[in-house]
Amino acid sequence: MTSIVINQNLTHETSTFVMAHELGYALLHKGVNTPFLRNVTTGTFIPRIEKEANQFAFKLLLNNFENYEAMTKYQILDTLSLQDEMERFIKKQKEISMIFKTKMLTITFLSIVILSACTNINLSKYDSENPMVISHRGSPVDYPEHSFAGYDDAINKGSRYIEQDLILSKDNKLVVSHDNNLKRTLGIDINISDTNYNELKKYKFKNGEHLHLLNDVFKKYGNDVNYVIETKQSGNKNHLMENELLNVVNGYNLENNIILQSFSLESLNYMSKKDNAIPQMLLLDDKKSENINTIIDTIPTNVKIITLSGNKMNKKTVDVIKKTDRLAMAYTLNTKTQIEKARQLKLDGFFTNETERALENKK
């Protein structure tokens, strides 16, 4: 949600315009951060979105004047205590959409808060009665892994959590892919970590999409959905991936929509030192899942979720996690039998390739 900070030295009228501008910005360009964009983009995008926010603000505020049609644009500017150069945004309109009605301002603000609350992550509300269902790589049964088509399908089926696996490219781009080598997914025997992203973009999935960057995923979905992001082995030992990941998350103001996951405690610990407010999930392989009782005391408190291999989930392994007041989850559960077993074991959530089946079973 966009934060609105008003300079105390501004006049009441100017402060009102700034608030209206920020409201338009929040509604029209969710998930976009202009200070961040100024550092990473060029061109006309920023001026365009600022212009649209100004136009929104004027349309909203003009409804305070019953007879504004009779006023000159400079009289309107004087009434609002705004500078003359803002006159280009004033357009006389006899019919204004209800969204711009002043009496709807409070409702609009409440709507933003409600929508934000719907997508912001609150781990305390997940348990065996209301498990967190995470769409594993989107919808890989019907669409390419980590494709927009797959994410769209999962979201349309009701998913509120989509997963991203990250591999760092040769030119330090956060590429969304489970495999470093692209032989399995794209039929090309090359490694992401050895290749620049512009080269990787040349290779297409069957649906015509190419490998996406995390930035592209955030830009498309904003804070309308939550992200479960895994830092995978990139071959880089200087935490370039973790630093870039946190920079991008902060740049898009999505800190409240992220769960960071990894098989690597080193990776999670490093990110916790940088930002300990983002929930963290530790993934366990078969061996560690089976022997969870021997390692549970070594897992730091910054890890709020422990996710077992589905092959090793049983009452014993789940209970060991729950006794530490963490969420107990598992991967990857697809069949009705697996999903029902998760319910019986009182898992707090799980990854699945079958979003629709999992959510139907949740009801």
VMD Tcl script that draws the C-alpha trace (Angstrom):
set ca {
  {0.00 0.00 0.00}
  {1.29 3.46 -0.85}
  {2.40 5.54 2.13}
  {1.26 9.17 2.09}
  {3.47 11.64 3.94}
  {2.42 15.29 3.92}
  {4.91 18.11 4.52}
  {3.65 20.14 7.48}
  {4.63 23.38 5.72}
  {2.13 22.83 2.92}
  {-1.19 24.68 2.87}
  {-4.33 22.69 3.59}
  {-5.38 22.87 -0.06}
  {-2.00 21.76 -1.37}
  {-1.88 18.93 1.17}
  {-5.29 17.79 -0.06}
  {-4.05 17.78 -3.63}
  {-0.97 15.77 -2.65}
  {-3.18 13.22 -0.91}
  {-5.45 12.99 -3.94}
  {-2.40 12.60 -6.19}
  {-1.06 9.76 -4.02}
  {-4.47 8.09 -3.99}
  {-4.56 8.17 -7.78}
  {-1.01 6.83 -7.85}
  {-1.95 3.94 -5.55}
  {-5.07 3.02 -7.54}
  {-3.66 3.40 -11.04}
  {-0.13 2.07 -10.53}
  {-0.18 -0.52 -7.79}
  {3.19 -2.01 -6.86}
  {5.22 0.67 -8.63}
  {7.86 2.67 -6.79}
  {9.03 5.81 -8.63}
  {12.25 6.35 -6.63}
  {13.21 2.80 -7.52}
  {12.21 3.26 -11.17}
  {14.29 6.40 -11.46}
  {17.33 4.29 -10.63}
  {16.60 1.46 -13.03}
  {14.60 2.91 -15.93}
  {14.70 5.69 -18.48}
  {12.19 7.17 -20.89}
  {8.68 8.50 -20.39}
  {7.15 5.96 -18.01}
  {7.64 8.00 -14.81}
  {6.39 11.32 -16.27}
  {3.37 9.46 -17.67}
  {2.30 7.90 -14.39}
  {2.82 11.19 -12.55}
  {0.64 12.93 -15.12}
  {-2.10 10.34 -14.72}
  {-2.00 10.78 -10.93}
  {-2.32 14.57 -11.35}
  {-5.29 14.15 -13.65}
  {-6.95 11.86 -11.14}
  {-6.36 14.41 -8.35}
  {-7.94 17.25 -10.32}
  {-10.99 15.20 -11.27}
  {-11.47 14.25 -7.64}
  {-11.03 17.74 -6.19}
  {-13.10 19.56 -8.80}
  {-16.17 17.89 -7.33}
  {-15.84 20.25 -4.36}
  {-16.99 23.07 -6.66}
  {-20.62 22.97 -7.69}
  {-20.07 25.78 -10.21}
  {-16.52 25.06 -11.32}
  {-17.72 25.22 -14.94}
  {-18.12 28.98 -14.47}
  {-14.62 29.40 -13.03}
  {-11.54 30.01 -15.14}
  {-8.76 27.48 -14.83}
  {-6.64 30.09 -13.05}
  {-9.39 30.76 -10.51}
  {-9.50 27.04 -9.80}
  {-5.73 26.96 -9.36}
  {-5.88 29.93 -7.01}
  {-8.61 28.27 -4.95}
  {-6.52 25.11 -4.65}
  {-3.31 27.12 -3.98}
  {-1.53 25.42 -6.87}
  {1.01 26.74 -9.34}
  {-0.01 28.10 -12.73}
  {1.81 25.41 -14.69}
  {-0.67 22.85 -13.35}
  {-3.37 24.40 -15.51}
  {-2.70 21.91 -18.30}
  {-4.32 19.18 -16.20}
  {-7.63 21.00 -15.82}
  {-10.26 19.74 -18.21}
  {-13.90 20.74 -17.94}
  {-16.08 17.66 -17.75}
  {-19.84 17.69 -17.30}
  {-19.96 14.03 -16.36}
  {-17.42 12.61 -13.94}
  {-17.25 8.93 -13.03}
  {-18.42 7.99 -9.55}
  {-14.90 6.91 -8.63}
  {-13.98 10.60 -8.56}
  {-16.85 11.70 -6.35}
  {-15.61 13.33 -3.19}
  {-18.15 11.46 -1.08}
  {-16.45 8.22 -2.25}
  {-13.00 9.24 -1.01}
  {-13.33 7.54 2.38}
  {-14.73 4.37 0.79}
  {-11.86 4.32 -1.68}
  {-9.29 4.59 1.08}
  {-11.03 1.80 2.98}
  {-11.05 -0.33 -0.16}
  {-7.28 0.05 -0.50}
  {-6.81 -0.99 3.13}
  {-9.11 -4.00 2.73}
  {-7.45 -5.13 -0.49}
  {-4.04 -4.73 1.08}
  {-5.13 -6.77 4.08}
  {-6.38 -9.52 1.79}
  {-3.00 -10.03 0.20}
  {-0.59 -9.10 2.97}
  {0.92 -12.15 4.65}
  {-0.16 -12.95 8.20}
  {1.30 -16.29 9.23}
  {-0.82 -16.48 12.37}
  {-4.00 -17.18 10.41}
  {-2.69 -20.39 8.83}
  {-3.17 -23.74 10.50}
  {-4.48 -27.23 9.75}
  {-8.01 -25.83 9.39}
  {-6.88 -23.09 7.05}
  {-3.68 -24.31 5.35}
  {-1.53 -22.10 3.13}
  {-1.76 -23.48 -0.41}
  {1.22 -22.49 -2.59}
  {1.04 -22.92 -6.36}
  {4.28 -24.75 -7.11}
  {5.99 -23.03 -10.09}
  {2.57 -21.75 -11.18}
  {0.56 -24.46 -12.94}
  {3.24 -26.79 -14.35}
  {0.79 -29.54 -15.30}
  {-0.86 -27.43 -18.01}
  {1.61 -24.60 -18.66}
  {5.39 -24.04 -18.71}
  {6.96 -23.68 -15.27}
  {7.08 -20.11 -13.99}
  {5.27 -18.76 -17.04}
  {2.76 -15.92 -16.85}
  {0.20 -18.30 -18.34}
  {0.82 -20.72 -15.48}
  {0.65 -18.01 -12.82}
  {-2.53 -16.61 -14.36}
  {-4.11 -20.06 -14.32}
  {-3.25 -20.62 -10.66}
  {-4.52 -17.17 -9.65}
  {-7.74 -17.65 -11.64}
  {-8.29 -20.89 -9.72}
  {-8.08 -18.99 -6.47}
  {-4.39 -19.11 -5.54}
  {-3.03 -16.35 -3.30}
  {0.52 -17.72 -3.25}
  {2.69 -18.33 -6.33}
  {6.24 -19.67 -6.19}
  {9.38 -18.33 -7.85}
  {12.71 -20.20 -8.04}
  {15.66 -17.90 -8.70}
  {18.89 -18.48 -10.60}
  {21.40 -15.66 -11.03}
  {22.44 -15.16 -14.66}
  {25.99 -14.40 -15.77}
  {25.14 -10.69 -15.82}
  {23.56 -10.90 -12.34}
  {19.90 -10.88 -13.35}
  {17.33 -12.68 -11.18}
  {15.99 -15.27 -13.62}
  {12.88 -17.18 -12.54}
  {13.70 -20.84 -13.19}
  {13.91 -24.01 -11.14}
  {16.81 -25.48 -13.14}
  {20.12 -23.83 -13.82}
  {20.53 -25.96 -16.94}
  {17.74 -25.46 -19.50}
  {17.81 -28.90 -21.11}
  {14.71 -30.17 -19.31}
  {12.51 -27.09 -19.63}
  {13.59 -25.54 -22.95}
  {15.60 -28.29 -24.65}
  {18.76 -26.14 -24.64}
  {21.89 -27.49 -22.97}
  {23.12 -24.23 -21.43}
  {23.37 -22.95 -17.88}
  {21.67 -19.75 -16.76}
  {24.62 -18.91 -14.52}
  {26.96 -18.99 -17.56}
  {24.72 -16.94 -19.86}
  {23.65 -13.30 -20.09}
  {19.93 -12.66 -19.87}
  {19.62 -11.13 -23.35}
  {20.85 -14.45 -24.74}
  {18.48 -16.45 -22.52}
  {15.50 -14.44 -23.79}
  {16.00 -15.88 -27.27}
  {14.79 -19.32 -26.16}
  {11.03 -19.77 -26.01}
  {8.64 -22.14 -24.28}
  {5.97 -23.84 -26.36}
  {3.50 -21.08 -25.52}
  {5.88 -18.39 -26.85}
  {7.01 -17.01 -23.49}
  {10.65 -16.70 -22.54}
  {12.30 -16.96 -19.13}
  {11.12 -14.08 -16.96}
  {13.00 -11.90 -14.52}
  {11.66 -11.46 -10.99}
  {11.18 -7.76 -11.82}
  {8.81 -8.76 -14.64}
  {6.74 -10.93 -12.31}
  {6.45 -8.14 -9.73}
  {5.58 -5.60 -12.41}
  {2.78 -7.80 -13.74}
  {1.13 -8.89 -10.50}
  {2.10 -6.21 -7.98}
  {0.58 -6.75 -4.55}
  {-2.47 -8.59 -5.87}
  {-0.82 -11.88 -4.93}
  {1.83 -13.22 -2.53}
  {5.19 -14.63 -3.59}
  {7.15 -17.56 -2.16}
  {10.68 -17.02 -3.49}
  {13.48 -19.57 -3.36}
  {17.15 -18.66 -3.57}
  {18.78 -21.53 -5.44}
  {22.45 -22.34 -6.01}
  {23.89 -19.81 -8.45}
  {27.58 -20.59 -8.07}
  {28.15 -17.15 -6.55}
  {29.58 -16.94 -3.03}
  {29.21 -13.21 -2.41}
  {25.46 -13.20 -1.80}
  {24.83 -11.24 -4.97}
  {21.54 -13.07 -5.42}
  {20.29 -12.31 -1.91}
  {21.27 -8.64 -2.14}
  {19.63 -8.20 -5.53}
  {16.51 -10.03 -4.37}
  {16.03 -7.77 -1.35}
  {16.69 -4.67 -3.47}
  {14.01 -5.65 -5.96}
  {11.50 -6.55 -3.22}
  {12.07 -3.18 -1.54}
  {11.95 -1.36 -4.85}
  {8.45 -2.65 -5.55}
  {7.26 -2.17 -1.94}
  {6.34 -5.84 -1.68}
  {7.91 -6.64 1.70}
  {4.47 -7.58 3.06}
  {3.78 -9.97 0.18}
  {6.92 -12.12 0.33}
  {8.02 -15.37 1.94}
  {11.72 -16.14 1.45}
  {12.53 -19.84 1.13}
  {15.69 -21.86 0.67}
  {17.35 -25.21 1.37}
  {20.32 -23.11 2.51}
  {20.37 -21.80 6.08}
  {23.32 -19.63 5.10}
  {21.19 -17.86 2.51}
  {18.28 -17.34 4.92}
  {20.52 -16.15 7.73}
  {22.18 -13.61 5.46}
  {18.83 -12.19 4.32}
  {17.54 -12.12 7.88}
  {20.42 -9.85 8.86}
  {19.47 -7.51 6.01}
  {15.70 -7.61 6.63}
  {14.33 -9.65 9.51}
  {10.71 -8.60 8.92}
  {10.14 -10.84 5.87}
  {8.99 -14.36 6.88}
  {11.44 -17.15 6.13}
  {10.89 -20.79 5.21}
  {13.51 -23.54 5.47}
  {13.14 -26.40 2.98}
  {14.34 -29.84 4.04}
  {15.40 -32.66 1.72}
  {14.43 -36.29 2.36}
  {17.30 -36.99 4.76}
  {16.85 -33.87 6.88}
  {13.08 -34.31 6.89}
  {13.44 -37.84 8.23}
  {15.90 -36.69 10.89}
  {14.20 -33.41 11.82}
  {14.35 -34.25 15.52}
  {18.17 -34.19 15.42}
  {18.48 -30.80 13.69}
  {15.48 -28.85 14.99}
  {17.53 -27.16 17.75}
  {20.05 -25.89 15.21}
  {17.44 -23.98 13.17}
  {17.51 -20.25 14.05}
  {14.46 -18.36 15.22}
  {14.32 -16.24 12.04}
  {12.91 -19.33 10.30}
  {9.15 -19.26 10.89}
  {8.18 -22.10 8.52}
  {9.79 -25.52 8.14}
  {8.81 -27.46 5.04}
  {9.26 -31.22 4.87}
  {9.69 -33.44 1.86}
  {6.29 -34.94 1.16}
  {7.91 -38.37 1.11}
  {8.86 -38.03 4.78}
  {5.88 -36.25 6.30}
  {4.35 -38.21 9.15}
  {2.96 -37.51 12.59}
  {6.39 -37.62 14.21}
  {8.11 -35.20 11.83}
  {5.16 -32.79 11.82}
  {4.84 -32.80 15.61}
  {8.57 -32.03 16.06}
  {8.09 -28.80 14.07}
  {4.81 -27.79 15.72}
  {6.31 -28.09 19.20}
  {8.61 -25.19 18.29}
  {5.60 -22.96 17.45}
  {6.55 -22.84 13.78}
  {4.34 -23.61 10.80}
  {4.81 -27.16 9.49}
  {4.46 -27.52 5.73}
  {5.37 -30.01 2.98}
  {6.19 -30.25 -0.73}
  {4.86 -31.19 -3.30}
  {1.39 -32.65 -2.68}
  {-0.76 -33.25 -5.75}
  {-3.01 -36.30 -5.38}
  {-6.20 -36.44 -3.33}
  {-4.54 -39.01 -1.09}
  {-1.54 -36.74 -0.40}
  {-3.71 -33.71 0.25}
  {-6.00 -35.66 2.58}
  {-2.96 -36.98 4.45}
  {-1.79 -33.39 4.95}
  {-5.13 -32.61 6.57}
  {-4.91 -35.67 8.83}
  {-1.38 -34.75 9.90}
  {-2.55 -31.19 10.62}
  {-0.07 -29.54 8.27}
  {-0.30 -25.76 8.16}
  {0.27 -25.62 4.40}
  {1.84 -27.22 1.37}
  {3.09 -26.75 -2.18}
  {1.02 -28.22 -5.00}
  {0.89 -28.52 -8.79}
  {-2.88 -28.99 -8.50}
  {-4.12 -25.67 -7.15}
  {-7.79 -26.25 -7.92}
  {-7.83 -29.67 -6.26}
  {-5.99 -28.38 -3.20}
  {-8.28 -25.40 -2.70}
  {-11.37 -27.53 -3.24}
  {-10.17 -29.91 -0.55}
  {-9.57 -26.93 1.74}
  {-13.26 -25.96 1.74}
}
mol new
graphics top color blue
foreach p $ca { graphics top sphere $p radius 0.5 }
foreach p [lrange $ca 0 end-1] q [lrange $ca 1 end] { graphics top cylinder $p $q radius 0.2 }
display resetview
